Amino acid sequence: MLRYIKHNFDSMVDIEIYPMISLILFFAVFVTMLVHVMRIPKESIESISNLPLEEDENNNNHEQQ
């Protein structure tokens, strides 16, 4: 099975460009996400991180009343 796949890849022209395209695409997406995360204000991150705790507190208050 592997010989069959390898034979097909050997017969393709310019196949060596595909790994480079994948690496560039991965790097571009990674850098874009890194920039996006670094630009989020810290207040927004803190409020989002406290959401599960606030929801839990609201549930406890409803149960006690």
mmCIF file as gemmi writes it, N, C-alpha and C atoms, coordinates in Angstrom:
data_model
loop_
_atom_site.group_PDB
_atom_site.id
_atom_site.type_symbol
_atom_site.label_atom_id
_atom_site.label_alt_id
_atom_site.label_comp_id
_atom_site.label_asym_id
_atom_site.label_entity_id
_atom_site.label_seq_id
_atom_site.pdbx_PDB_ins_code
_atom_site.Cartn_x
_atom_site.Cartn_y
_atom_site.Cartn_z
_atom_site.occupancy
_atom_site.B_iso_or_equiv
_atom_site.pdbx_formal_charge
_atom_site.auth_seq_id
_atom_site.auth_asym_id
_atom_site.pdbx_PDB_model_num
ATOM 1 N N . MET Axp A 1 ? 0.825 -1.19 0 1 0 ? 1 A 1
ATOM 2 C CA . MET Axp A 1 ? 0 0 0 1 0 ? 1 A 1
ATOM 3 C C . MET Axp A 1 ? 0.868 1.252 0 1 0 ? 1 A 1
ATOM 4 N N . LEU Axp A 2 ? 1.888 1.265 0.84 1 0 ? 2 A 1
ATOM 5 C CA . LEU Axp A 2 ? 2.757 2.432 0.909 1 0 ? 2 A 1
ATOM 6 C C . LEU Axp A 2 ? 3.533 2.622 -0.385 1 0 ? 2 A 1
ATOM 7 N N . ARG Axp A 3 ? 3.937 1.526 -1.018 1 0 ? 3 A 1
ATOM 8 C CA . ARG Axp A 3 ? 4.643 1.633 -2.292 1 0 ? 3 A 1
ATOM 9 C C . ARG Axp A 3 ? 3.75 2.262 -3.359 1 0 ? 3 A 1
ATOM 10 N N . TYR Axp A 4 ? 2.489 1.911 -3.327 1 0 ? 4 A 1
ATOM 11 C CA . TYR Axp A 4 ? 1.536 2.461 -4.292 1 0 ? 4 A 1
ATOM 12 C C . TYR Axp A 4 ? 1.409 3.975 -4.106 1 0 ? 4 A 1
ATOM 13 N N . ILE Axp A 5 ? 1.276 4.409 -2.858 1 0 ? 5 A 1
ATOM 14 C CA . ILE Axp A 5 ? 1.157 5.839 -2.568 1 0 ? 5 A 1
ATOM 15 C C . ILE Axp A 5 ? 2.45 6.555 -2.932 1 0 ? 5 A 1
ATOM 16 N N . LYS Axp A 6 ? 3.577 5.98 -2.561 1 0 ? 6 A 1
ATOM 17 C CA . LYS Axp A 6 ? 4.865 6.597 -2.868 1 0 ? 6 A 1
ATOM 18 C C . LYS Axp A 6 ? 5.063 6.707 -4.378 1 0 ? 6 A 1
ATOM 19 N N . HIS Axp A 7 ? 4.666 5.691 -5.115 1 0 ? 7 A 1
ATOM 20 C CA . HIS Axp A 7 ? 4.786 5.726 -6.57 1 0 ? 7 A 1
ATOM 21 C C . HIS Axp A 7 ? 3.929 6.855 -7.155 1 0 ? 7 A 1
ATOM 22 N N . ASN Axp A 8 ? 2.728 7.032 -6.624 1 0 ? 8 A 1
ATOM 23 C CA . ASN Axp A 8 ? 1.864 8.109 -7.11 1 0 ? 8 A 1
ATOM 24 C C . ASN Axp A 8 ? 2.449 9.478 -6.785 1 0 ? 8 A 1
ATOM 25 N N . PHE Axp A 9 ? 3.013 9.624 -5.611 1 0 ? 9 A 1
ATOM 26 C CA . PHE Axp A 9 ? 3.62 10.901 -5.254 1 0 ? 9 A 1
ATOM 27 C C . PHE Axp A 9 ? 4.844 11.197 -6.107 1 0 ? 9 A 1
ATOM 28 N N . ASP Axp A 10 ? 5.621 10.166 -6.424 1 0 ? 10 A 1
ATOM 29 C CA . ASP Axp A 10 ? 6.803 10.367 -7.259 1 0 ? 10 A 1
ATOM 30 C C . ASP Axp A 10 ? 6.432 10.815 -8.664 1 0 ? 10 A 1
ATOM 31 N N . SER Axp A 11 ? 5.287 10.392 -9.132 1 0 ? 11 A 1
ATOM 32 C CA . SER Axp A 11 ? 4.887 10.76 -10.488 1 0 ? 11 A 1
ATOM 33 C C . SER Axp A 11 ? 4.264 12.153 -10.562 1 0 ? 11 A 1
ATOM 34 N N . MET Axp A 12 ? 3.938 12.748 -9.429 1 0 ? 12 A 1
ATOM 35 C CA . MET Axp A 12 ? 3.348 14.09 -9.432 1 0 ? 12 A 1
ATOM 36 C C . MET Axp A 12 ? 4.435 15.139 -9.635 1 0 ? 12 A 1
ATOM 37 N N . VAL Axp A 13 ? 4.091 16.154 -10.378 1 0 ? 13 A 1
ATOM 38 C CA . VAL Axp A 13 ? 5.034 17.235 -10.662 1 0 ? 13 A 1
ATOM 39 C C . VAL Axp A 13 ? 4.846 18.332 -9.612 1 0 ? 13 A 1
ATOM 40 N N . ASP Axp A 14 ? 5.934 18.881 -9.135 1 0 ? 14 A 1
ATOM 41 C CA . ASP Axp A 14 ? 5.947 19.988 -8.165 1 0 ? 14 A 1
ATOM 42 C C . ASP Axp A 14 ? 5.23 19.65 -6.858 1 0 ? 14 A 1
ATOM 43 N N . ILE Axp A 15 ? 5.338 18.422 -6.409 1 0 ? 15 A 1
ATOM 44 C CA . ILE Axp A 15 ? 4.69 18.049 -5.149 1 0 ? 15 A 1
ATOM 45 C C . ILE Axp A 15 ? 5.492 18.551 -3.947 1 0 ? 15 A 1
ATOM 46 N N . GLU Axp A 16 ? 6.748 18.862 -4.13 1 0 ? 16 A 1
ATOM 47 C CA . GLU Axp A 16 ? 7.563 19.296 -2.995 1 0 ? 16 A 1
ATOM 48 C C . GLU Axp A 16 ? 7.15 20.673 -2.482 1 0 ? 16 A 1
ATOM 49 N N . ILE Axp A 17 ? 6.301 21.383 -3.208 1 0 ? 17 A 1
ATOM 50 C CA . ILE Axp A 17 ? 5.849 22.697 -2.755 1 0 ? 17 A 1
ATOM 51 C C . ILE Axp A 17 ? 4.756 22.58 -1.683 1 0 ? 17 A 1
ATOM 52 N N . TYR Axp A 18 ? 4.025 21.48 -1.646 1 0 ? 18 A 1
ATOM 53 C CA . TYR Axp A 18 ? 2.906 21.334 -0.708 1 0 ? 18 A 1
ATOM 54 C C . TYR Axp A 18 ? 3.323 21.374 0.765 1 0 ? 18 A 1
ATOM 55 N N . PRO Axp A 19 ? 4.389 20.723 1.181 1 0 ? 19 A 1
ATOM 56 C CA . PRO Axp A 19 ? 4.785 20.868 2.595 1 0 ? 19 A 1
ATOM 57 C C . PRO Axp A 19 ? 5.153 22.305 2.957 1 0 ? 19 A 1
ATOM 58 N N . MET Axp A 20 ? 5.768 23.021 2.021 1 0 ? 20 A 1
ATOM 59 C CA . MET Axp A 20 ? 6.128 24.414 2.29 1 0 ? 20 A 1
ATOM 60 C C . MET Axp A 20 ? 4.87 25.278 2.403 1 0 ? 20 A 1
ATOM 61 N N . ILE Axp A 21 ? 3.896 25.038 1.553 1 0 ? 21 A 1
ATOM 62 C CA . ILE Axp A 21 ? 2.638 25.789 1.629 1 0 ? 21 A 1
ATOM 63 C C . ILE Axp A 21 ? 1.94 25.508 2.958 1 0 ? 21 A 1
ATOM 64 N N . SER Axp A 22 ? 1.944 24.254 3.399 1 0 ? 22 A 1
ATOM 65 C CA . SER Axp A 22 ? 1.31 23.911 4.678 1 0 ? 22 A 1
ATOM 66 C C . SER Axp A 22 ? 2.011 24.599 5.84 1 0 ? 22 A 1
ATOM 67 N N . LEU Axp A 23 ? 3.321 24.618 5.816 1 0 ? 23 A 1
ATOM 68 C CA . LEU Axp A 23 ? 4.074 25.265 6.892 1 0 ? 23 A 1
ATOM 69 C C . LEU Axp A 23 ? 3.792 26.762 6.923 1 0 ? 23 A 1
ATOM 70 N N . ILE Axp A 24 ? 3.78 27.389 5.776 1 0 ? 24 A 1
ATOM 71 C CA . ILE Axp A 24 ? 3.508 28.828 5.715 1 0 ? 24 A 1
ATOM 72 C C . ILE Axp A 24 ? 2.091 29.124 6.18 1 0 ? 24 A 1
ATOM 73 N N . LEU Axp A 25 ? 1.139 28.312 5.765 1 0 ? 25 A 1
ATOM 74 C CA . LEU Axp A 25 ? -0.246 28.504 6.183 1 0 ? 25 A 1
ATOM 75 C C . LEU Axp A 25 ? -0.389 28.328 7.695 1 0 ? 25 A 1
ATOM 76 N N . PHE Axp A 26 ? 0.222 27.295 8.255 1 0 ? 26 A 1
ATOM 77 C CA . PHE Axp A 26 ? 0.173 27.079 9.702 1 0 ? 26 A 1
ATOM 78 C C . PHE Axp A 26 ? 0.805 28.256 10.441 1 0 ? 26 A 1
ATOM 79 N N . PHE Axp A 27 ? 1.964 28.705 9.979 1 0 ? 27 A 1
ATOM 80 C CA . PHE Axp A 27 ? 2.659 29.808 10.634 1 0 ? 27 A 1
ATOM 81 C C . PHE Axp A 27 ? 1.824 31.083 10.569 1 0 ? 27 A 1
ATOM 82 N N . ALA Axp A 28 ? 1.184 31.337 9.431 1 0 ? 28 A 1
ATOM 83 C CA . ALA Axp A 28 ? 0.358 32.537 9.284 1 0 ? 28 A 1
ATOM 84 C C . ALA Axp A 28 ? -0.836 32.496 10.238 1 0 ? 28 A 1
ATOM 85 N N . VAL Axp A 29 ? -1.492 31.357 10.347 1 0 ? 29 A 1
ATOM 86 C CA . VAL Axp A 29 ? -2.635 31.233 11.259 1 0 ? 29 A 1
ATOM 87 C C . VAL Axp A 29 ? -2.174 31.369 12.706 1 0 ? 29 A 1
ATOM 88 N N . PHE Axp A 30 ? -1.042 30.758 13.046 1 0 ? 30 A 1
ATOM 89 C CA . PHE Axp A 30 ? -0.518 30.833 14.408 1 0 ? 30 A 1
ATOM 90 C C . PHE Axp A 30 ? -0.182 32.277 14.785 1 0 ? 30 A 1
ATOM 91 N N . VAL Axp A 31 ? 0.507 32.986 13.915 1 0 ? 31 A 1
ATOM 92 C CA . VAL Axp A 31 ? 0.887 34.374 14.201 1 0 ? 31 A 1
ATOM 93 C C . VAL Axp A 31 ? -0.356 35.257 14.284 1 0 ? 31 A 1
ATOM 94 N N . THR Axp A 32 ? -1.326 35.024 13.403 1 0 ? 32 A 1
ATOM 95 C CA . THR Axp A 32 ? -2.56 35.81 13.436 1 0 ? 32 A 1
ATOM 96 C C . THR Axp A 32 ? -3.295 35.614 14.756 1 0 ? 32 A 1
ATOM 97 N N . MET Axp A 33 ? -3.395 34.382 15.216 1 0 ? 33 A 1
ATOM 98 C CA . MET Axp A 33 ? -4.064 34.121 16.49 1 0 ? 33 A 1
ATOM 99 C C . MET Axp A 33 ? -3.276 34.709 17.663 1 0 ? 33 A 1
ATOM 100 N N . LEU Axp A 34 ? -1.965 34.638 17.597 1 0 ? 34 A 1
ATOM 101 C CA . LEU Axp A 34 ? -1.134 35.211 18.651 1 0 ? 34 A 1
ATOM 102 C C . LEU Axp A 34 ? -1.34 36.722 18.737 1 0 ? 34 A 1
ATOM 103 N N . VAL Axp A 35 ? -1.363 37.396 17.601 1 0 ? 35 A 1
ATOM 104 C CA . VAL Axp A 35 ? -1.588 38.844 17.586 1 0 ? 35 A 1
ATOM 105 C C . VAL Axp A 35 ? -2.984 39.161 18.103 1 0 ? 35 A 1
ATOM 106 N N . HIS Axp A 36 ? -3.962 38.375 17.697 1 0 ? 36 A 1
ATOM 107 C CA . HIS Axp A 36 ? -5.339 38.596 18.155 1 0 ? 36 A 1
ATOM 108 C C . HIS Axp A 36 ? -5.439 38.459 19.674 1 0 ? 36 A 1
ATOM 109 N N . VAL Axp A 37 ? -4.825 37.444 20.224 1 0 ? 37 A 1
ATOM 110 C CA . VAL Axp A 37 ? -4.878 37.221 21.673 1 0 ? 37 A 1
ATOM 111 C C . VAL Axp A 37 ? -4.128 38.318 22.413 1 0 ? 37 A 1
ATOM 112 N N . MET Axp A 38 ? -3.023 38.769 21.88 1 0 ? 38 A 1
ATOM 113 C CA . MET Axp A 38 ? -2.243 39.806 22.557 1 0 ? 38 A 1
ATOM 114 C C . MET Axp A 38 ? -2.959 41.158 22.538 1 0 ? 38 A 1
ATOM 115 N N . ARG Axp A 39 ? -3.862 41.37 21.591 1 0 ? 39 A 1
ATOM 116 C CA . ARG Axp A 39 ? -4.557 42.653 21.486 1 0 ? 39 A 1
ATOM 117 C C . ARG Axp A 39 ? -5.821 42.718 22.337 1 0 ? 39 A 1
ATOM 118 N N . ILE Axp A 40 ? -6.25 41.609 22.917 1 0 ? 40 A 1
ATOM 119 C CA . ILE Axp A 40 ? -7.451 41.616 23.759 1 0 ? 40 A 1
ATOM 120 C C . ILE Axp A 40 ? -7.128 42.36 25.057 1 0 ? 40 A 1
ATOM 121 N N . PRO Axp A 41 ? -7.972 43.311 25.46 1 0 ? 41 A 1
ATOM 122 C CA . PRO Axp A 41 ? -7.713 44.033 26.715 1 0 ? 41 A 1
ATOM 123 C C . PRO Axp A 41 ? -7.772 43.093 27.924 1 0 ? 41 A 1
ATOM 124 N N . LYS Axp A 42 ? -6.927 43.384 28.907 1 0 ? 42 A 1
ATOM 125 C CA . LYS Axp A 42 ? -6.862 42.53 30.096 1 0 ? 42 A 1
ATOM 126 C C . LYS Axp A 42 ? -8.172 42.538 30.876 1 0 ? 42 A 1
ATOM 127 N N . GLU Axp A 43 ? -8.884 43.653 30.869 1 0 ? 43 A 1
ATOM 128 C CA . GLU Axp A 43 ? -10.16 43.714 31.577 1 0 ? 43 A 1
ATOM 129 C C . GLU Axp A 43 ? -11.15 42.722 30.972 1 0 ? 43 A 1
ATOM 130 N N . SER Axp A 44 ? -11.115 42.612 29.667 1 0 ? 44 A 1
ATOM 131 C CA . SER Axp A 44 ? -12.01 41.672 28.987 1 0 ? 44 A 1
ATOM 132 C C . SER Axp A 44 ? -11.667 40.235 29.361 1 0 ? 44 A 1
ATOM 133 N N . ILE Axp A 45 ? -10.393 39.932 29.423 1 0 ? 45 A 1
ATOM 134 C CA . ILE Axp A 45 ? -9.959 38.582 29.789 1 0 ? 45 A 1
ATOM 135 C C . ILE Axp A 45 ? -10.362 38.265 31.223 1 0 ? 45 A 1
ATOM 136 N N . GLU Axp A 46 ? -10.201 39.238 32.129 1 0 ? 46 A 1
ATOM 137 C CA . GLU Axp A 46 ? -10.577 39.016 33.525 1 0 ? 46 A 1
ATOM 138 C C . GLU Axp A 46 ? -12.08 38.808 33.676 1 0 ? 46 A 1
ATOM 139 N N . SER Axp A 47 ? -12.865 39.592 32.955 1 0 ? 47 A 1
ATOM 140 C CA . SER Axp A 47 ? -14.322 39.429 33.065 1 0 ? 47 A 1
ATOM 141 C C . SER Axp A 47 ? -14.767 38.09 32.479 1 0 ? 47 A 1
ATOM 142 N N . ILE Axp A 48 ? -14.143 37.665 31.398 1 0 ? 48 A 1
ATOM 143 C CA . ILE Axp A 48 ? -14.482 36.37 30.802 1 0 ? 48 A 1
ATOM 144 C C . ILE Axp A 48 ? -14.05 35.235 31.726 1 0 ? 48 A 1
ATOM 145 N N . SER Axp A 49 ? -12.902 35.382 32.371 1 0 ? 49 A 1
ATOM 146 C CA . SER Axp A 49 ? -12.427 34.311 33.253 1 0 ? 49 A 1
ATOM 147 C C . SER Axp A 49 ? -13.286 34.188 34.51 1 0 ? 49 A 1
ATOM 148 N N . ASN Axp A 50 ? -13.961 35.264 34.906 1 0 ? 50 A 1
ATOM 149 C CA . ASN Axp A 50 ? -14.823 35.221 36.09 1 0 ? 50 A 1
ATOM 150 C C . ASN Axp A 50 ? -16.241 34.757 35.791 1 0 ? 50 A 1
ATOM 151 N N . LEU Axp A 51 ? -16.596 34.591 34.532 1 0 ? 51 A 1
ATOM 152 C CA . LEU Axp A 51 ? -17.959 34.184 34.185 1 0 ? 51 A 1
ATOM 153 C C . LEU Axp A 51 ? -18.382 32.864 34.829 1 0 ? 51 A 1
ATOM 154 N N . PRO Axp A 52 ? -17.574 31.828 34.813 1 0 ? 52 A 1
ATOM 155 C CA . PRO Axp A 52 ? -18.025 30.587 35.467 1 0 ? 52 A 1
ATOM 156 C C . PRO Axp A 52 ? -18.261 30.764 36.965 1 0 ? 52 A 1
ATOM 157 N N . LEU Axp A 53 ? -17.465 31.582 37.608 1 0 ? 53 A 1
ATOM 158 C CA . LEU Axp A 53 ? -17.636 31.803 39.043 1 0 ? 53 A 1
ATOM 159 C C . LEU Axp A 53 ? -18.901 32.598 39.321 1 0 ? 53 A 1
ATOM 160 N N . GLU Axp A 54 ? -19.165 33.611 38.512 1 0 ? 54 A 1
ATOM 161 C CA . GLU Axp A 54 ? -20.37 34.413 38.693 1 0 ? 54 A 1
ATOM 162 C C . GLU Axp A 54 ? -21.613 33.567 38.464 1 0 ? 54 A 1
ATOM 163 N N . GLU Axp A 55 ? -21.587 32.718 37.47 1 0 ? 55 A 1
ATOM 164 C CA . GLU Axp A 55 ? -22.737 31.862 37.192 1 0 ? 55 A 1
ATOM 165 C C . GLU Axp A 55 ? -22.976 30.905 38.355 1 0 ? 55 A 1
ATOM 166 N N . ASP Axp A 56 ? -21.906 30.39 38.911 1 0 ? 56 A 1
ATOM 167 C CA . ASP Axp A 56 ? -22.029 29.473 40.039 1 0 ? 56 A 1
ATOM 168 C C . ASP Axp A 56 ? -22.59 30.199 41.26 1 0 ? 56 A 1
ATOM 169 N N . GLU Axp A 57 ? -22.162 31.433 41.501 1 0 ? 57 A 1
ATOM 170 C CA . GLU Axp A 57 ? -22.679 32.208 42.625 1 0 ? 57 A 1
ATOM 171 C C . GLU Axp A 57 ? -24.163 32.489 42.444 1 0 ? 57 A 1
ATOM 172 N N . ASN Axp A 58 ? -24.58 32.795 41.226 1 0 ? 58 A 1
ATOM 173 C CA . ASN Axp A 58 ? -26 33.044 40.966 1 0 ? 58 A 1
ATOM 174 C C . ASN Axp A 58 ? -26.824 31.79 41.212 1 0 ? 58 A 1
ATOM 175 N N . ASN Axp A 59 ? -26.323 30.654 40.833 1 0 ? 59 A 1
ATOM 176 C CA . ASN Axp A 59 ? -27.044 29.401 41.067 1 0 ? 59 A 1
ATOM 177 C C . ASN Axp A 59 ? -27.17 29.114 42.557 1 0 ? 59 A 1
ATOM 178 N N . ASN Axp A 60 ? -26.129 29.39 43.317 1 0 ? 60 A 1
ATOM 179 C CA . ASN Axp A 60 ? -26.173 29.16 44.765 1 0 ? 60 A 1
ATOM 180 C C . ASN Axp A 60 ? -27.161 30.106 45.439 1 0 ? 60 A 1
ATOM 181 N N . ASN Axp A 61 ? -27.224 31.35 44.997 1 0 ? 61 A 1
ATOM 182 C CA . ASN Axp A 61 ? -28.163 32.311 45.575 1 0 ? 61 A 1
ATOM 183 C C . ASN Axp A 61 ? -29.603 31.892 45.313 1 0 ? 61 A 1
ATOM 184 N N . HIS Axp A 62 ? -29.89 31.374 44.149 1 0 ? 62 A 1
ATOM 185 C CA . HIS Axp A 62 ? -31.247 30.933 43.835 1 0 ? 62 A 1
ATOM 186 C C . HIS Axp A 62 ? -31.634 29.717 44.668 1 0 ? 62 A 1
ATOM 187 N N . GLU Axp A 63 ? -30.688 28.857 44.943 1 0 ? 63 A 1
ATOM 188 C CA . GLU Axp A 63 ? -30.979 27.663 45.73 1 0 ? 63 A 1
ATOM 189 C C . GLU Axp A 63 ? -31.243 28.018 47.189 1 0 ? 63 A 1
ATOM 190 N N . GLN Axp A 64 ? -30.566 29.048 47.711 1 0 ? 64 A 1
ATOM 191 C CA . GLN Axp A 64 ? -30.721 29.416 49.111 1 0 ? 64 A 1
ATOM 192 C C . GLN Axp A 64 ? -32.028 30.161 49.355 1 0 ? 64 A 1
ATOM 193 N N . GLN Axp A 65 ? -32.548 30.858 48.377 1 0 ? 65 A 1
ATOM 194 C CA . GLN Axp A 65 ? -33.758 31.666 48.582 1 0 ? 65 A 1
ATOM 195 C C . GLN Axp A 65 ? -34.984 30.882 48.461 1 0 ? 65 A 1
